[in-house]
């Protein structure tokens, strides 16, 4: 908001400066000595303004950054209000949110001190210039250089010319606007991936290829030279411990994140070369915590394809096992989202229904069934396997049942693909079994022999 007010502030200040210029020109025309006396006040004013902006720019920026930190901490705390209440940590969380407050206070006091110093300097300068101009006018009148009427005009023109000297408030607002604009520029200047111009082959089956993909987060290596091919029509489960890079890999497939190096392609076409329309048609997502966008339940399911028929919306909801709880809502599919009390599992099922309506060639389920109970997950998983039969599916999995239903499993460890193969064969590895909770062993998941682990840099054709 402060960055947006810069234009208004500049217009107001410019109008005052133009008015002042008119008054100064009139003073010079009446008598050059009167004009010179007024002009003597300009250099001190410029110096005061320059010192104010030089000292103030850093202070204004620091003040706004500290305000932003407090706001971010407060929003984070509000989002976790139930957890804070249940943990009995309200006092500690209050201290954490207010921790930057002393810095905000110190910076604010420095800003006020700068305003005070600038204020008294301008407050002394303006009367001094007025007295000097009126003395020059009085002397000119005594010497007969100007008339009494012209002296009255000097008083009026001096008041007009003083408009530029009395712009402390505008100068402060301009400093705050400049600081806000710098913060906005930090966001706007972030590099934006350029959209491609190619369309994906119409008959492309949906083969996903990652070649030498590396992703860093600060100094941490999230993915390290990953080579992976997901054959068309394959259901690939991606497993690994927390921080192994599973969600990062999922984001790369739909270009929701750019790799630092390497290439991601669909049907041989690198993602950066695809048009946004082609990319969104090729890759669809269902997330762990989907955002329910739109106005109604039907609207959020059809969000990616607003022109889809109600029958298709209902079919997708049925496949996602969402039709039963939708039917219990006050107005069914026309229930406003704000009036629909939904559990975490119900929200996830609406997200899956939305992905079904999207109908992409490649589907990425980023832990999209995590809030469902085991029985519901099995029913939804079976329905999705039928609905997306022949589609390429990438499943970010934390449950052994999800991995067991997949055609292939990619085991990520320390940012690399440690092993790739069917779940039944990977289950022979002690480290792989340790990824999952105890008591989840399927009946067929026993084998007396260990299988050698994959090379840390597997080639796409390798499997166990």
Buried (B, 14 or more C-beta within 10 A) or exposed (E): EBBEBBEEBBEBBEEBBEBBBBBBEBBBEBBEBBBBBBBEBBEBBEEBBEBBBEBBBEBBBBBBBBBEBBEEBEEEBEEBEEEBEEEEBEEEBEEEBEEBEEBBEEBBEBBEEBBEBBBEBBEEBBEEBBEBBBEBBEBBBEEEBBEEEBBEBBEEBBEBBBBBBBBBEBBBBBBBBBBBBBBEEEEEEEEEEEBBEEBBEEEBBBBBBBBEBBBBEEEEBBBBBBBBBBBBBBBBBBBBBEBBBBBBBBBBBBBBBEBEEBEBBBBEBBBBBBBEEBBBBBBBBBBBEBEBEBEBBBBBBBBBBEEBEEEBBBBBBBBBBBBEBBEEBEEBBEBBBEEBEBEEBBBBBBBBBBBBBBBBBBBBBBBBBBBBEEEBBBBBBEBBBEBBEEBBBBBBBBBBBBBBBBBBBBBBBBBBBBBBBBBBBBBBBEEBBEBBEEEBEEEEBEEEEEBEBBEBEBEBEBBB
